[in-house]
Amino acid sequence: MAVLQTAERAPTPPATPSVPAPPPAIRHVIIISEDGLRPDVLSEDLTPRHMELMEEGTKARVAETIPESDTLPSHASMLSGFGAEEHGLWWNSYKSDRGYIHVPTVFSVAHAHALKTAMIVGKPKLRHIAVPKTVDHFERPSYLCGGVARRAGTYFASDKPDLLFVHFSDPDEYGHSHGWMSPEYLRAVHNSDRCLATLLDAIDKSELASSTLVIVTADHGGHGHRHSGGRRAAIDREIPWIIRGPGIPRGGIIPETIHTMDTAATTLAALRLPRTPNMGGFARLARETDVERDP
């Protein structure tokens, strides 16, 4: 009688636990600075896109600029990691005869490593930061943010810069002319929120969205009709700071005080570029272990 032999089956290997795929590498950084934007005006009613961005990424509980809280000195520190005494841009208007910033910037470091850099801004004074042969594209399409946001969105999608700085003028313009916290200032803030939405929409629809880090911040706050240089009024130094992108926790809060020079350090770290010797600031590429959440 034939004997049927059943072949032994090999044991089924245990299931391999699923491992989340690492986030895509950051290949593009966009810094958006809203001139004169006070962080205490951000709200669901006035700035809904800013509030959404905080949920999409991480915000600073407290952030501040340098004591010389004027547009040009502050942006120079934001984009270099050096204080005003080092970077040399202590004035606050465009003066073509005074040349350029005295220290390396995020643009010069990026350009030296063959990355494409661009600045699209509302104020001509920011040209003092655009040292020749460090910024591949400098453009001032309009003074107020509508034209700036539309152009920046189009440029980013078409030209694909590795590092893009975008500057909105509106809150500062109406703070000086009508007073910080005036109805006119608040309308300008609301309009800046709409401009931010326009730019973020263009970023998010582009093929670069999944590899792009966005930092939204400001150069200074303000009170009355001025920002006093920050030495007399703390409110002039307080700024928003929001970061969103690959690997950044959603809805996180950085508990330590962020300083504007951290923007430069964070940008270089995100693009895997070396720090400039002696620059200040800390890289704030927040991870889950770095953030808190409100109850």
C-alpha positions as CSV (number, residue, x, y, z in Angstrom):
1,M,0.0,0.0,0.0
2,A,1.3,3.3,-1.0
3,V,2.2,5.6,1.8
4,L,1.5,9.3,1.3
5,Q,4.2,11.5,2.7
6,T,3.3,15.0,3.5
7,A,6.2,17.5,2.9
8,E,7.0,19.5,6.0
9,R,6.3,23.1,5.6
10,A,8.9,25.6,6.5
11,P,7.9,27.6,9.6
12,T,6.3,31.0,8.8
13,P,8.7,33.7,9.7
14,P,7.5,36.2,12.2
15,A,6.0,39.4,10.8
16,T,8.5,42.2,10.6
17,P,7.2,45.2,12.5
18,S,6.4,48.0,10.2
19,V,8.9,50.8,10.5
20,P,7.8,54.3,9.5
21,A,9.6,55.7,6.5
22,P,12.0,58.5,7.4
23,P,10.8,61.9,6.4
24,P,12.1,63.2,3.0
25,A,15.3,65.1,3.2
26,I,15.0,68.9,3.4
27,R,16.2,70.2,0.1
28,H,14.7,73.7,0.0
29,V,14.3,76.4,2.7
30,I,12.0,79.4,2.5
31,I,12.2,82.1,5.1
32,I,9.2,84.4,5.2
33,S,9.6,87.6,7.2
34,E,6.6,89.8,7.9
35,D,7.9,93.2,8.8
36,G,6.7,94.6,12.1
37,L,4.4,91.6,12.9
38,R,3.7,91.4,16.6
39,P,3.1,87.8,17.8
40,D,0.3,88.8,20.2
41,V,-2.0,89.7,17.2
42,L,-2.0,86.2,15.8
43,S,-5.5,84.7,16.3
44,E,-8.1,82.5,14.6
45,D,-10.1,85.5,13.4
46,L,-7.4,87.8,12.3
47,T,-4.7,85.4,11.0
48,P,-6.3,82.0,10.3
49,R,-3.5,80.8,8.0
50,H,-0.8,81.5,10.6
51,M,-2.8,79.5,13.1
52,E,-3.1,76.6,10.7
53,L,0.6,76.8,10.1
54,M,1.2,76.4,13.8
55,E,-0.8,73.2,13.8
56,E,1.0,72.0,10.7
57,G,4.4,72.6,12.3
58,T,6.0,74.0,15.5
59,K,6.1,77.5,17.0
60,A,8.2,79.2,19.5
61,R,6.6,80.0,22.8
62,V,8.8,83.2,22.9
63,A,11.0,84.6,20.2
64,E,12.9,87.9,20.0
65,T,15.1,89.9,17.7
66,I,18.3,91.8,18.5
67,P,18.2,95.0,20.6
68,E,18.7,97.1,17.4
69,S,15.2,96.1,16.3
70,D,15.0,98.0,13.1
71,T,14.3,96.4,9.7
72,L,17.8,96.4,8.2
73,P,19.9,95.5,11.3
74,S,17.4,92.9,12.4
75,H,17.2,91.2,9.0
76,A,21.0,91.2,8.7
77,S,21.2,89.3,12.0
78,M,18.4,86.9,11.0
79,L,20.1,86.0,7.7
80,S,23.7,85.9,9.0
81,G,23.7,84.8,12.6
82,F,25.8,87.9,13.7
83,G,24.9,90.9,15.8
84,A,24.8,94.5,14.5
85,E,28.4,95.2,15.8
86,E,29.7,92.4,13.6
87,H,27.5,92.6,10.5
88,G,27.9,96.4,10.2
89,L,24.4,97.2,9.0
90,W,23.4,99.6,11.8
91,W,21.4,102.1,9.6
92,N,17.9,101.5,8.4
93,S,17.5,102.8,4.8
94,Y,18.9,102.0,1.4
95,K,22.2,103.8,1.0
96,S,23.9,102.6,-2.1
97,D,27.3,104.1,-1.2
98,R,27.6,102.1,2.0
99,G,27.9,98.7,0.3
100,Y,27.0,95.4,1.8
101,I,26.9,93.4,5.0
102,H,30.3,92.7,6.4
103,V,29.9,89.1,7.3
104,P,29.0,85.8,5.6
105,T,25.2,85.2,5.2
106,V,23.1,82.1,4.7
107,F,23.2,83.1,1.0
108,S,26.9,83.2,0.7
109,V,27.4,79.9,2.4
110,A,24.7,78.3,0.2
111,H,26.1,79.8,-2.9
112,A,29.6,78.6,-2.1
113,H,28.2,75.1,-2.0
114,A,26.6,75.4,-5.4
115,L,23.0,76.0,-4.1
116,K,20.6,78.4,-5.8
117,T,19.7,81.4,-3.8
118,A,17.0,84.1,-4.1
119,M,15.5,87.1,-2.3
120,I,12.0,88.5,-3.2
121,V,11.3,91.5,-1.1
122,G,9.1,94.6,-0.5
123,K,11.8,97.0,0.7
124,P,14.9,98.1,-1.3
125,K,17.0,98.5,1.8
126,L,17.3,94.7,2.0
127,R,19.6,94.8,-1.0
128,H,22.4,95.6,1.5
129,I,22.3,91.9,2.5
130,A,22.4,90.7,-1.1
131,V,26.2,90.7,-1.6
132,P,27.0,90.3,-5.3
133,K,27.7,86.6,-6.4
134,T,25.9,85.3,-3.3
135,V,22.2,85.9,-4.2
136,D,21.4,84.5,-7.7
137,H,18.1,86.3,-8.0
138,F,17.1,89.6,-6.2
139,E,13.7,91.0,-7.0
140,R,11.4,93.7,-5.6
141,P,8.1,93.2,-7.5
142,S,6.0,95.5,-5.3
143,Y,6.1,97.2,-1.9
144,L,3.0,95.6,-0.4
145,C,2.8,91.8,0.0
146,G,0.2,90.9,-2.6
147,G,2.7,91.2,-5.5
148,V,5.5,89.8,-3.5
149,A,3.6,86.7,-2.5
150,R,2.4,86.0,-6.0
151,R,5.8,86.4,-7.5
152,A,7.6,84.4,-4.9
153,G,5.1,81.5,-5.3
154,T,5.5,81.5,-9.1
155,Y,9.3,81.9,-8.9
156,F,9.7,79.0,-6.4
157,A,7.7,76.6,-8.5
158,S,9.4,77.5,-11.7
159,D,13.0,78.2,-10.7
160,K,13.3,75.8,-7.7
161,P,15.8,77.8,-5.6
162,D,17.4,75.9,-2.7
163,L,17.1,78.9,-0.5
164,L,14.5,81.7,-0.8
165,F,13.9,84.7,1.4
166,V,10.6,86.5,1.1
167,H,9.7,89.8,2.8
168,F,6.3,91.3,3.4
169,S,6.1,95.1,4.3
170,D,2.5,95.6,5.2
171,P,2.3,95.4,9.0
172,D,5.3,97.8,9.4
173,E,3.9,100.3,6.9
174,Y,0.6,100.6,8.7
175,G,2.2,100.4,12.2
176,H,4.2,103.5,11.4
177,S,1.4,105.4,9.6
178,H,-1.5,104.6,11.9
179,G,0.0,103.0,15.0
180,W,0.7,99.4,16.1
181,M,-2.6,97.7,17.2
182,S,-4.7,100.4,15.4
183,P,-7.6,99.1,13.2
184,E,-5.5,100.0,10.1
185,Y,-2.5,97.9,11.5
186,L,-4.8,95.0,12.2
187,R,-6.2,95.1,8.7
188,A,-2.7,95.1,7.4
189,V,-1.9,92.0,9.5
190,H,-5.0,90.3,8.1
191,N,-3.8,91.1,4.6
192,S,-0.4,89.8,5.4
193,D,-2.1,86.5,6.5
194,R,-3.8,86.3,3.1
195,C,-0.5,86.9,1.4
196,L,1.0,84.1,3.5
197,A,-1.8,81.9,2.4
198,T,-1.2,82.7,-1.2
199,L,2.5,81.8,-0.9
200,L,2.0,78.7,1.1
201,D,-0.7,77.5,-1.4
202,A,1.9,77.9,-4.2
203,I,4.5,76.0,-2.2
204,D,2.1,73.2,-1.3
205,K,1.0,72.7,-4.9
206,S,4.6,72.5,-6.2
207,E,6.5,69.3,-6.7
208,L,8.9,70.5,-4.1
209,A,6.4,70.6,-1.2
210,S,7.5,67.4,0.5
211,S,11.1,68.5,0.7
212,T,10.6,72.2,1.7
213,L,11.2,73.7,5.1
214,V,9.3,77.0,5.8
215,I,10.2,79.4,8.5
216,V,7.8,82.3,9.2
217,T,9.0,85.1,11.4
218,A,9.4,88.9,11.7
219,D,12.1,91.5,12.2
220,H,10.5,93.4,15.1
221,G,7.2,94.3,16.8
222,G,6.2,97.8,17.6
223,H,4.1,100.1,19.8
224,G,2.6,103.5,19.2
225,H,3.9,104.6,15.8
226,R,7.4,103.2,16.2
227,H,9.6,100.4,17.3
228,S,12.1,102.0,19.7
229,G,15.2,100.1,18.8
230,G,14.1,97.6,21.4
231,R,16.2,99.0,24.3
232,R,13.2,100.7,25.9
233,A,10.2,98.4,25.0
234,A,10.4,94.6,25.1
235,I,7.3,94.5,22.8
236,D,9.4,95.9,20.0
237,R,11.8,92.9,20.2
238,E,9.1,90.2,20.4
239,I,8.5,88.3,17.1
240,P,6.7,85.2,15.9
241,W,8.7,82.1,14.9
242,I,7.0,79.2,13.2
243,I,8.7,76.3,11.4
244,R,7.1,73.6,9.2
245,G,8.5,70.9,7.1
246,P,9.9,67.3,6.9
247,G,10.4,65.9,10.3
248,I,9.0,68.9,12.2
249,P,6.4,67.9,14.8
250,R,2.8,69.0,14.2
251,G,1.4,71.3,16.9
252,G,4.6,71.6,18.8
253,I,5.9,74.4,21.0
254,I,9.6,75.1,21.5
255,P,9.8,76.0,25.2
256,E,13.2,77.8,25.1
257,T,13.4,81.4,23.9
258,I,14.2,81.6,20.1
259,H,16.5,84.3,19.0
260,T,16.5,85.7,15.5
261,M,20.0,84.5,14.8
262,D,18.6,80.9,15.3
263,T,16.9,81.4,11.9
264,A,20.3,81.5,10.2
265,A,21.6,78.5,12.2
266,T,18.5,76.5,11.5
267,T,18.7,77.3,7.7
268,L,22.3,76.1,7.4
269,A,21.6,72.9,9.4
270,A,18.5,72.1,7.3
271,L,20.5,72.4,4.1
272,R,23.4,70.4,5.7
273,L,25.7,73.4,5.3
274,P,28.6,74.4,7.6
275,R,28.2,77.1,10.2
276,T,30.2,80.3,9.6
277,P,32.9,80.5,12.3
278,N,31.9,82.6,15.3
279,M,28.3,83.1,14.2
280,G,25.6,82.9,16.9
281,G,22.3,81.1,17.0
282,F,21.2,77.5,17.5
283,A,19.7,75.1,14.9
284,R,16.0,74.7,15.9
285,L,15.1,71.7,13.7
286,A,12.6,70.6,16.4
287,R,11.9,66.9,17.0
288,E,9.3,65.3,19.2
289,T,11.6,65.3,22.2
290,D,12.3,69.0,21.8
291,V,8.7,70.3,22.0
292,E,5.9,70.8,24.4
293,R,2.2,70.9,23.8
294,D,-0.4,73.0,25.5
295,P,-2.9,71.0,27.5
